[in-house]
């Protein structure tokens, strides 16, 4: 039971890291296109499932569709996503130039990162609350064991929140670095 909440807290950290990977910091990363869906034979499909997304240069993504007929739909989907990039069709592939971020945009992205970090912390605190509630409801353990277990849960919670703070600090430094 005690390990269950640790696994859940680790998943909250992983979720926060996934959200951070979607925030572009002025450098090209394939994760930017992960949530963009393209119509693939009538089914909305994420771009990475219909094309290879690579980073040939630090500020450029190269999208190479598996099928040549998908070049135009992928180009339209990237434009429609309105993520601040302008795709250019280049034969059988699409080049996506990542523009330089303005100071105002960097601050907005840092604010978004802080929001995702806070969501991760809330998730971890909710897991702590659930674990503590289970301990309090368990009639098979003594009051001392209950207090000791709750203290251990709190220490674990604190360490996971520190991890999120550390990840947030790294992401903010990455975003605000010119």
MDTraj code that builds the backbone (N, CA, C; nanometers):
import mdtraj as md
import numpy as np

residues = "UNK UNK UNK UNK UNK UNK UNK UNK UNK UNK UNK UNK UNK UNK UNK UNK UNK UNK UNK UNK UNK UNK UNK UNK UNK UNK UNK UNK UNK UNK UNK UNK UNK UNK UNK UNK UNK UNK UNK UNK UNK UNK UNK UNK UNK UNK UNK UNK UNK UNK UNK UNK UNK UNK UNK UNK UNK UNK UNK UNK UNK UNK UNK UNK UNK UNK UNK UNK UNK UNK UNK UNK UNK UNK UNK UNK UNK UNK UNK UNK UNK UNK UNK UNK UNK UNK UNK UNK UNK UNK UNK UNK UNK UNK UNK UNK UNK UNK UNK UNK UNK UNK UNK UNK UNK UNK UNK UNK UNK UNK UNK UNK UNK UNK UNK UNK UNK UNK UNK UNK UNK UNK UNK UNK UNK UNK UNK UNK UNK UNK UNK UNK UNK UNK UNK UNK UNK UNK UNK UNK UNK UNK UNK UNK UNK UNK UNK UNK UNK UNK UNK UNK UNK UNK UNK UNK UNK UNK UNK UNK UNK UNK UNK UNK UNK UNK UNK UNK UNK UNK UNK UNK UNK UNK UNK UNK UNK UNK".split()
xyz = np.array([
    [0.0825, -0.1195, 0.0000],
    [0.0000, 0.0000, 0.0000],
    [0.0872, 0.1263, 0.0000],
    [0.1903, 0.1271, 0.0820],
    [0.2766, 0.2454, 0.0912],
    [0.3469, 0.2726, -0.0412],
    [0.3778, 0.1651, -0.1149],
    [0.4461, 0.1813, -0.2424],
    [0.3515, 0.2380, -0.3489],
    [0.2207, 0.2118, -0.3320],
    [0.1230, 0.2600, -0.4296],
    [0.1270, 0.4117, -0.4425],
    [0.1308, 0.4799, -0.3294],
    [0.1296, 0.6261, -0.3369],
    [0.2606, 0.6795, -0.3932],
    [0.3716, 0.6092, -0.3713],
    [0.4993, 0.6519, -0.4284],
    [0.4928, 0.6406, -0.5811],
    [0.4357, 0.5307, -0.6308],
    [0.4210, 0.5114, -0.7754],
    [0.3317, 0.6209, -0.8344],
    [0.2236, 0.6524, -0.7657],
    [0.1325, 0.7573, -0.8140],
    [0.2024, 0.8932, -0.8158],
    [0.2816, 0.9207, -0.7135],
    [0.3542, 1.0481, -0.7088],
    [0.4570, 1.0553, -0.8216],
    [0.5227, 0.9423, -0.8509],
    [0.6192, 0.9391, -0.9608],
    [0.5479, 0.9675, -1.0931],
    [0.4270, 0.9144, -1.1082],
    [0.3500, 0.9397, -1.2303],
    [0.3114, 1.0872, -1.2412],
    [0.2853, 1.1519, -1.1282],
    [0.2551, 1.2954, -1.1296],
    [0.3774, 1.3743, -1.1763],
    [0.4969, 1.3329, -1.1324],
    [0.6217, 1.3971, -1.1772],
    [0.6374, 1.3785, -1.3280],
    [0.6164, 1.2553, -1.3761],
    [0.6306, 1.2260, -1.5192],
    [0.5317, 1.3078, -1.6017],
    [0.4107, 1.3232, -1.5510],
    [0.3096, 1.4031, -1.6205],
    [0.3540, 1.5490, -1.6297],
    [0.4093, 1.6014, -1.5215],
    [0.4585, 1.7389, -1.5210],
    [0.5727, 1.7546, -1.6210],
    [0.6631, 1.6562, -1.6251],
    [0.7740, 1.6622, -1.7203],
    [0.7231, 1.6588, -1.8642],
    [0.6179, 1.5789, -1.8899],
    [0.5594, 1.5744, -2.0253],
    [0.5030, 1.7106, -2.0629],
    [0.4346, 1.7745, -1.9690],
    [0.3796, 1.9079, -1.9955],
    [0.4927, 2.0074, -2.0237],
    [0.6020, 1.9978, -1.9472],
    [0.7159, 2.0872, -1.9688],
    [0.7773, 2.0650, -2.1069],
    [0.7798, 1.9402, -2.1523],
    [0.8423, 1.9117, -2.2824],
    [0.7653, 1.9761, -2.3969],
    [0.6385, 2.0068, -2.3740],
    [0.5569, 2.0684, -2.4789],
    [0.5785, 2.2197, -2.4868],
    [0.6406, 2.2766, -2.3839],
    [0.6669, 2.4205, -2.3830],
    [0.7984, 2.4436, -2.4559],
    [0.7924, 2.5164, -2.5661],
    [0.9154, 2.5377, -2.6419],
    [0.9945, 2.6526, -2.5819],
    [1.1234, 2.6345, -2.5753],
    [1.2098, 2.7352, -2.5147],
    [1.2995, 2.7990, -2.6202],
    [1.2450, 2.8173, -2.7398],
    [1.3237, 2.8787, -2.8452],
    [1.4106, 2.7788, -2.9202],
    [1.4072, 2.6538, -2.8773],
    [1.4833, 2.5497, -2.9446],
    [1.3851, 2.4484, -3.0014],
    [1.4239, 2.3857, -3.1089],
    [1.3378, 2.2879, -3.1729],
    [1.3341, 2.1590, -3.0909],
    [1.2145, 2.1086, -3.0674],
    [1.1952, 1.9800, -3.0027],
    [1.0740, 1.9126, -3.0661],
    [1.0844, 1.7857, -3.1024],
    [0.9725, 1.7181, -3.1680],
    [0.8444, 1.7169, -3.0848],
    [0.8558, 1.7305, -2.9532],
    [0.7385, 1.7283, -2.8663],
    [0.6418, 1.8429, -2.8975],
    [0.6904, 1.9494, -2.9625],
    [0.6041, 2.0627, -2.9974],
    [0.4878, 2.0167, -3.0843],
    [0.5111, 1.9155, -3.1677],
    [0.4078, 1.8704, -3.2622],
    [0.3269, 1.7512, -3.2105],
    [0.3564, 1.7022, -3.0915],
    [0.2903, 1.5820, -3.0402],
    [0.1383, 1.5929, -3.0313],
    [0.0872, 1.7090, -2.9948],
    [-0.0580, 1.7229, -2.9749],
    [-0.1330, 1.7703, -3.0982],
    [-0.0617, 1.7957, -3.2066],
    [-0.1281, 1.8398, -3.3298],
    [-0.1771, 1.7165, -3.4039],
    [-0.3046, 1.7184, -3.4381],
    [-0.3648, 1.6041, -3.5063],
    [-0.3914, 1.6392, -3.6513],
    [-0.3702, 1.5397, -3.7372],
    [-0.3913, 1.5553, -3.8805],
    [-0.4934, 1.4494, -3.9230],
    [-0.5770, 1.4835, -4.0199],
    [-0.6774, 1.3896, -4.0689],
    [-0.6087, 1.2815, -4.1516],
    [-0.6076, 1.1593, -4.0989],
    [-0.5434, 1.0467, -4.1678],
    [-0.6515, 0.9444, -4.1999],
    [-0.6990, 0.9494, -4.3244],
    [-0.8074, 0.8619, -4.3703],
    [-0.9277, 0.8693, -4.2773],
    [-0.9671, 0.9918, -4.2413],
    [-1.0860, 1.0144, -4.1602],
    [-1.0650, 1.0053, -4.0103],
    [-0.9435, 0.9766, -3.9658],
    [-0.9161, 0.9643, -3.8227],
    [-0.8171, 1.0721, -3.7799],
    [-0.8514, 1.1533, -3.6791],
    [-0.7543, 1.2514, -3.6284],
    [-0.6367, 1.1767, -3.5633],
    [-0.5187, 1.1943, -3.6191],
    [-0.4008, 1.1191, -3.5759],
    [-0.2869, 1.2160, -3.5423],
    [-0.2155, 1.1936, -3.4296],
    [-0.1015, 1.2808, -3.3968],
    [0.0045, 1.2753, -3.5069],
    [0.0674, 1.3883, -3.5342],
    [0.1685, 1.3972, -3.6407],
    [0.2784, 1.2916, -3.6257],
    [0.3320, 1.2660, -3.5038],
    [0.4397, 1.1660, -3.4938],
    [0.3986, 1.0248, -3.5385],
    [0.2675, 0.9988, -3.5499],
    [0.2232, 0.8670, -3.5947],
    [0.2114, 0.8569, -3.7465],
    [0.2176, 0.9702, -3.8165],
    [0.2074, 0.9673, -3.9629],
    [0.3337, 1.0207, -4.0292],
    [0.4315, 1.0645, -3.9487],
    [0.5530, 1.1223, -4.0052],
    [0.6680, 1.1109, -3.9062],
    [0.7878, 1.1164, -3.9591],
    [0.9081, 1.1205, -3.8750],
    [0.9375, 1.2680, -3.8485],
    [0.9533, 1.3035, -3.7209],
    [0.9848, 1.4411, -3.6840],
    [1.1280, 1.4421, -3.6308],
    [1.2161, 1.5157, -3.7006],
    [1.3565, 1.5206, -3.6580],
    [1.4002, 1.6659, -3.6390],
    [1.5179, 1.6831, -3.5804],
    [1.5734, 1.8155, -3.5523],
    [1.7087, 1.8257, -3.6233],
    [1.7082, 1.8698, -3.7519],
    [1.8348, 1.8796, -3.8244],
    [1.9225, 1.9961, -3.7783],
    [1.8590, 2.1009, -3.7246],
    [1.9294, 2.2196, -3.6741],
    [1.8646, 2.2590, -3.5421],
    [1.9342, 2.3350, -3.4572],
    [1.8779, 2.3722, -3.3267],
    [1.7451, 2.4481, -3.3346],
    [1.7187, 2.5174, -3.4441],
    [1.5966, 2.5972, -3.4534],
    [1.5085, 2.5525, -3.5706],
    [1.5175, 2.4246, -3.6061],
    [1.4424, 2.3752, -3.7214],
    [1.3940, 2.2328, -3.6949],
    [1.2661, 2.2077, -3.7285],
    [1.2121, 2.0727, -3.7259],
    [1.1936, 2.0277, -3.8694],
    [1.2156, 1.9013, -3.8942],
    [1.1940, 1.8446, -4.0264],
    [1.0904, 1.7339, -4.0118],
    [0.9759, 1.7521, -4.0782],
    [0.8670, 1.6554, -4.0718],
    [0.8647, 1.5795, -4.2043],
    [0.8919, 1.4491, -4.1983],
    [0.8944, 1.3649, -4.3177],
    [0.7803, 1.2641, -4.3103],
    [0.6697, 1.2912, -4.3804],
    [0.5542, 1.1996, -4.3752],
    [0.5885, 1.0626, -4.4331],
    [0.5235, 0.9587, -4.3775],
    [0.5453, 0.8234, -4.4287],
    [0.4860, 0.8121, -4.5697],
    [0.3767, 0.8876, -4.5943],
    [0.3124, 0.8855, -4.7261],
    [0.3202, 1.0253, -4.7865],
    [0.3543, 1.0340, -4.9146],
    [0.3692, 1.1642, -4.9814],
    [0.2390, 1.2434, -4.9822],
    [0.1252, 1.1742, -4.9826],
    [-0.0044, 1.2436, -4.9867],
    [-0.0335, 1.3180, -4.8565],
    [0.0423, 1.2920, -4.7498],
    [0.0165, 1.3544, -4.6202],
    [0.0894, 1.4874, -4.6015],
    [0.1746, 1.5266, -4.6968],
    [0.2519, 1.6507, -4.6815],
    [0.1579, 1.7702, -4.6654],
    [0.0647, 1.7865, -4.7551],
    [-0.0271, 1.9019, -4.7505],
    [-0.1156, 1.9001, -4.6249],
    [-0.1801, 1.7876, -4.5898],
    [-0.2620, 1.7872, -4.4669],
    [-0.1817, 1.8177, -4.3399],
    [-0.0582, 1.7673, -4.3322],
    [0.0250, 1.7958, -4.2144],
    [0.0595, 1.9441, -4.2097],
    [0.0935, 2.0014, -4.3239],
    [0.1246, 2.1447, -4.3319],
    [0.0054, 2.2273, -4.2829],
    [-0.1144, 2.1932, -4.3311],
    [-0.2363, 2.2653, -4.2898],
    [-0.2613, 2.2501, -4.1397],
    [-0.2396, 2.1278, -4.0866],
    [-0.2637, 2.1033, -3.9445],
    [-0.1689, 2.1855, -3.8568],
    [-0.0427, 2.1971, -3.8989],
    [0.0542, 2.2756, -3.8215],
    [0.0142, 2.4230, -3.8243],
    [-0.0269, 2.4719, -3.9415],
    [-0.0717, 2.6112, -3.9512],
    [-0.1947, 2.6346, -3.8642],
    [-0.2911, 2.5421, -3.8699],
    [-0.4164, 2.5569, -3.7958],
    [-0.3947, 2.5491, -3.6444],
    [-0.2889, 2.4815, -3.6009],
    [-0.2632, 2.4656, -3.4577],
    [-0.2257, 2.5979, -3.3916],
    [-0.1793, 2.6942, -3.4711],
    [-0.1460, 2.8276, -3.4208],
    [-0.0505, 2.8214, -3.3013],
    [0.0642, 2.7547, -3.3207],
    [0.1627, 2.7419, -3.2128],
    [0.2798, 2.8380, -3.2303],
    [0.2637, 2.9344, -3.3202],
    [0.3670, 3.0369, -3.3372],
    [0.4805, 2.9965, -3.4289],
    [0.4579, 2.8969, -3.5147],
    [0.5595, 2.8558, -3.6112],
    [0.4989, 2.8610, -3.7509],
    [0.5853, 2.8735, -3.8504],
    [0.5352, 2.8748, -3.9878],
    [0.6014, 2.7626, -4.0672],
    [0.5235, 2.6592, -4.0995],
    [0.5794, 2.5471, -4.1755],
    [0.5989, 2.5837, -4.3227],
    [0.7020, 2.5253, -4.3842],
    [0.7282, 2.5469, -4.5273],
    [0.7415, 2.4104, -4.5931],
    [0.6601, 2.3859, -4.6959],
    [0.6711, 2.2590, -4.7678],
    [0.7975, 2.2611, -4.8515],
    [0.8707, 2.1514, -4.8455],
    [0.9985, 2.1393, -4.9162],
    [1.0006, 2.0026, -4.9842],
    [0.9326, 1.9932, -5.0964],
    [0.9244, 1.8656, -5.1676],
    [0.8382, 1.7670, -5.0918],
    [0.8985, 1.6567, -5.0459],
    [0.8249, 1.5531, -4.9751],
    [0.8330, 1.5670, -4.8232],
    [0.8784, 1.6821, -4.7759],
    [0.8866, 1.7039, -4.6321],
    [0.8444, 1.8471, -4.5990],
    [0.8368, 1.8735, -4.4695],
    [0.7960, 2.0062, -4.4224],
    [0.9028, 2.0556, -4.3257],
    [0.9496, 2.1769, -4.3490],
    [1.0462, 2.2393, -4.2579],
    [0.9691, 2.3363, -4.1685],
    [0.9921, 2.3249, -4.0388],
    [0.9246, 2.4120, -3.9427],
    [1.0326, 2.4917, -3.8702],
    [1.0411, 2.6205, -3.9030],
    [1.1400, 2.7078, -3.8383],
    [1.0847, 2.7543, -3.7037],
    [1.1668, 2.7459, -3.6018],
    [1.1274, 2.7891, -3.4675],
    [1.1785, 2.9320, -3.4489],
    [1.0865, 3.0297, -3.4382],
    [1.1308, 3.1689, -3.4254],
    [1.1938, 3.1991, -3.2889],
    [1.2714, 3.3049, -3.2851],
    [1.3312, 3.3512, -3.1599],
    [1.2191, 3.4072, -3.0723],
    [1.2223, 3.3735, -2.9444],
    [1.1181, 3.4192, -2.8523],
    [1.1450, 3.5614, -2.8042],
    [1.0386, 3.6401, -2.7943],
    [1.0512, 3.7742, -2.7376],
    [1.0566, 3.7613, -2.5850],
    [1.1017, 3.8652, -2.5184],
    [1.1098, 3.8634, -2.3722],
    [0.9707, 3.8438, -2.3118],
    [0.8715, 3.9078, -2.3721],
    [0.7336, 3.8963, -2.3232],
    [0.6837, 3.7519, -2.3366],
    [0.7132, 3.6900, -2.4506],
    [0.6705, 3.5511, -2.4743],
    [0.7430, 3.4558, -2.3799],
    [0.8710, 3.4824, -2.3542],
    [0.9466, 3.3990, -2.2600],
    [0.8834, 3.4037, -2.1215],
    [0.8451, 3.5236, -2.0791],
    [0.7832, 3.5377, -1.9473],
    [0.6496, 3.4632, -1.9427],
    [0.5741, 3.4694, -2.0512],
    [0.4473, 3.3967, -2.0592],
    [0.4685, 3.2461, -2.0505],
    [0.5725, 3.1975, -2.1180],
    [0.6027, 3.0538, -2.1130],
    [0.6498, 3.0119, -1.9732],
    [0.7258, 3.0986, -1.9077],
    [0.7707, 3.0687, -1.7713],
    [0.6500, 3.0618, -1.6775],
    [0.5536, 3.1505, -1.6992],
    [0.4312, 3.1499, -1.6186],
    [0.3535, 3.0204, -1.6416],
    [0.3473, 2.9763, -1.7672],
    [0.2805, 2.8506, -1.8007],
    [0.3514, 2.7328, -1.7329],
    [0.4833, 2.7352, -1.7318],
    [0.5603, 2.6290, -1.6664],
    [0.5301, 2.6263, -1.5167],
    [0.5213, 2.7445, -1.4544],
    [0.4887, 2.7510, -1.3117],
    [0.3490, 2.6937, -1.2853],
    [0.2558, 2.7195, -1.3778],
    [0.1192, 2.6666, -1.3647],
    [0.1213, 2.5137, -1.3698],
    [0.1954, 2.4569, -1.4650],
    [0.2043, 2.3110, -1.4753],
    [0.2703, 2.2518, -1.3506],
    [0.3715, 2.3201, -1.2982],
    [0.4390, 2.2724, -1.1769],
    [0.3413, 2.2719, -1.0593],
    [0.2614, 2.3767, -1.0482],
    [0.1638, 2.3834, -0.9393],
    [0.0597, 2.2727, -0.9522],
    [0.0183, 2.2425, -1.0752],
    [-0.0757, 2.1322, -1.0968],
    [-0.0136, 1.9996, -1.0516],
    [0.1144, 1.9812, -1.0803],
    [0.1840, 1.8605, -1.0359],
    [0.1903, 1.8521, -0.8844],
    [0.2175, 1.9656, -0.8191],
    [0.2234, 1.9676, -0.6727],
    [0.0869, 1.9357, -0.6126],
    [-0.0192, 1.9909, -0.6723],
    [-0.1548, 1.9643, -0.6230],
    [-0.1856, 1.8154, -0.6354],
    [-0.1464, 1.7556, -0.7481],
    [-0.1693, 1.6122, -0.7672],
    [-0.0972, 1.5321, -0.6589],
    [0.0267, 1.5704, -0.6285],
    [0.1037, 1.4994, -0.5257],
    [0.0380, 1.5171, -0.3880],
    [-0.0081, 1.6371, -0.3585],
    [-0.0744, 1.6604, -0.2293],
    [-0.2045, 1.5811, -0.2183],
    [-0.2762, 1.5677, -0.3309],
    [-0.3985, 1.4868, -0.3298],
    [-0.3673, 1.3402, -0.3026],
    [-0.2574, 1.2914, -0.3594],
    [-0.2158, 1.1532, -0.3354],
    [-0.1793, 1.1363, -0.1877],
    [-0.1110, 1.2359, -0.1320],
    [-0.0772, 1.2313, 0.0118],
    [-0.2042, 1.2235, 0.0955],
    [-0.3025, 1.3068, 0.0625],
    [-0.4291, 1.3079, 0.1372],
    [-0.4984, 1.1720, 0.1299],
    [-0.5019, 1.1128, 0.0093],
    [-0.5633, 0.9803, -0.0062],
    [-0.4908, 0.8767, 0.0785],
    [-0.3577, 0.8789, 0.0755],
    [-0.2791, 0.7828, 0.1525],
    [-0.3038, 0.8010, 0.3023],
    [-0.3078, 0.9261, 0.3487],
    [-0.3335, 0.9529, 0.4903],
    [-0.4735, 0.9080, 0.5305],
    [-0.5711, 0.9304, 0.4433],
    [-0.7080, 0.8865, 0.4724],
    [-0.7149, 0.7347, 0.4873],
    [-0.6424, 0.6632, 0.3994],
    [-0.6397, 0.5167, 0.4093],
    [-0.5783, 0.4721, 0.5417],
    [-0.4711, 0.5393, 0.5818],
    [-0.4038, 0.5050, 0.7087],
    [-0.4996, 0.5290, 0.8250],
    [-0.5692, 0.6421, 0.8250],
    [-0.6600, 0.6760, 0.9355],
    [-0.7775, 0.5786, 0.9433],
    [-0.8219, 0.5288, 0.8284],
    [-0.9356, 0.4364, 0.8262],
    [-0.8961, 0.2946, 0.8649],
    [-0.7677, 0.2623, 0.8565],
    [-0.7204, 0.1280, 0.8863],
    [-0.7251, 0.1040, 1.0369],
    [-0.8104, 0.0120, 1.0795],
    [-0.8271, -0.0177, 1.2229],
    [-0.7261, -0.1219, 1.2728],
    [-0.6482, -0.1790, 1.1814],
    [-0.5550, -0.2855, 1.2182],
    [-0.4187, -0.2346, 1.2639],
    [-0.3966, -0.1031, 1.2646],
    [-0.2671, -0.0522, 1.3078],
    [-0.2857, 0.0390, 1.4293],
    [-0.1816, 0.0482, 1.5091],
    [-0.1895, 0.1302, 1.6305],
    [-0.1776, 0.2781, 1.5938],
    [-0.2085, 0.3606, 1.6911],
    [-0.2011, 0.5049, 1.6698],
    [-0.0571, 0.5487, 1.6418],
    [0.0394, 0.4899, 1.7118],
    [0.1803, 0.5225, 1.6894],
    [0.2243, 0.4841, 1.5486],
    [0.1839, 0.3642, 1.5040],
    [0.2180, 0.3214, 1.3684],
    [0.1543, 0.4147, 1.2655],
    [0.0321, 0.4555, 1.2938],
    [-0.0396, 0.5468, 1.2037],
    [0.0359, 0.6790, 1.1908],
    [0.0760, 0.7367, 1.3059],
    [0.1501, 0.8634, 1.3034],
    [0.2829, 0.8481, 1.2306],
    [0.3537, 0.7378, 1.2575],
    [0.4833, 0.7131, 1.1947],
    [0.4673, 0.7010, 1.0428],
    [0.3646, 0.6288, 1.0002],
    [0.3407, 0.6112, 0.8568],
    [0.3040, 0.7451, 0.7924],
    [0.2217, 0.8244, 0.8595],
    [0.1839, 0.9558, 0.8052],
    [0.3057, 1.0471, 0.7945],
    [0.3965, 1.0399, 0.8918],
    [0.5192, 1.1199, 0.8838],
    [0.6037, 1.0768, 0.7648],
    [0.6107, 0.9450, 0.7408],
    [0.6867, 0.8932, 0.6271],
    [0.6229, 0.9413, 0.4958],
    [0.4897, 0.9386, 0.4889],
    [0.4186, 0.9863, 0.3701],
    [0.4500, 1.1345, 0.3476],
    [0.4542, 1.2129, 0.4557],
    [0.4837, 1.3560, 0.4438],
    [0.6263, 1.3776, 0.3928],
    [0.7220, 1.2993, 0.4428],
    [0.8602, 1.3121, 0.3965],
    [0.8689, 1.2799, 0.2474],
    [0.7995, 1.1748, 0.2068],
    [0.7990, 1.1363, 0.0649],
    [0.7363, 1.2473, -0.0183],
    [0.6254, 1.3013, 0.0299],
    [0.5572, 1.4111, -0.0397],
    [0.6512, 1.5301, -0.0557],
    [0.7201, 1.5661, 0.0523],
    [0.8133, 1.6785, 0.0473],
    [0.9235, 1.6549, -0.0562],
    [0.9747, 1.5308, -0.0623],
    [1.0828, 1.5033, -0.1580],
    [1.0319, 1.5133, -0.3019],
    [0.9087, 1.4689, -0.3274],
    [0.8540, 1.4788, -0.4633],
    [0.8246, 1.6244, -0.5003],
    [0.7804, 1.7033, -0.4059],
    [0.7550, 1.8450, -0.4336],
    [0.8872, 1.9165, -0.4605],
    [0.9928, 1.8776, -0.3888],
    [1.1260, 1.9336, -0.4168],
    [1.1707, 1.8991, -0.5586],
    [1.1406, 1.7756, -0.6022],
    [1.1758, 1.7350, -0.7389],
    [1.1053, 1.8236, -0.8406],
    [0.9772, 1.8502, -0.8176],
    [0.9031, 1.9360, -0.9107],
    [0.9624, 2.0760, -0.9107],
    [0.9966, 2.1280, -0.7924],
    [1.0582, 2.2609, -0.7852],
    [1.1897, 2.2651, -0.8633],
    [1.2687, 2.1580, -0.8526],
    [1.3966, 2.1516, -0.9229],
    [1.3745, 2.1471, -1.0744],
    [1.2799, 2.0645, -1.1176],
    [1.2492, 2.0536, -1.2609],
    [1.1987, 2.1887, -1.3124],
    [1.1133, 2.2554, -1.2338],
    [1.0609, 2.3873, -1.2724],
    [1.1748, 2.4877, -1.2851],
    [1.2669, 2.4876, -1.1904],
    [1.3795, 2.5818, -1.1953],
    [1.4612, 2.5621, -1.3221],
    [1.4865, 2.4349, -1.3563],
    [1.5622, 2.4055, -1.4783],
    [1.4864, 2.4539, -1.6022],
    [1.3554, 2.4300, -1.6050],
    [1.2753, 2.4700, -1.7206],
    [1.2703, 2.6222, -1.7320],
    [1.2506, 2.6909, -1.6189],
    [1.2490, 2.8378, -1.6220],
    [1.3823, 2.8923, -1.6712],
    [1.4923, 2.8364, -1.6243],
    [1.6242, 2.8806, -1.6703],
    [1.6377, 2.8598, -1.8199],
    [1.5869, 2.7463, -1.8690],
    [1.5920, 2.7150, -2.0113],
    [1.5079, 2.8159, -2.0926],
    [1.3904, 2.8463, -2.0415],
    [1.3005, 2.9380, -2.1119],
    [1.3548, 3.0796, -2.1128],
    [1.4031, 3.1266, -1.9981],
    [1.4440, 3.2669, -1.9853],
    [1.5841, 3.2932, -2.0397],
    [1.6605, 3.1860, -2.0694],
    [1.7945, 3.2011, -2.1249],
    [1.7827, 3.2541, -2.2684],
    [1.8523, 3.3617, -2.2989],
    [1.8435, 3.4218, -2.4321],
    [1.9448, 3.3599, -2.5251],
])
top = md.Topology()
chain = top.add_chain()
for i, resn in enumerate(residues, 1):
    res = top.add_residue(resn, chain, resSeq=i)
    for name in ("N", "CA", "C"):
        top.add_atom(name, md.element.get_by_symbol(name[0]), res)
traj = md.Trajectory(xyz[None], top)
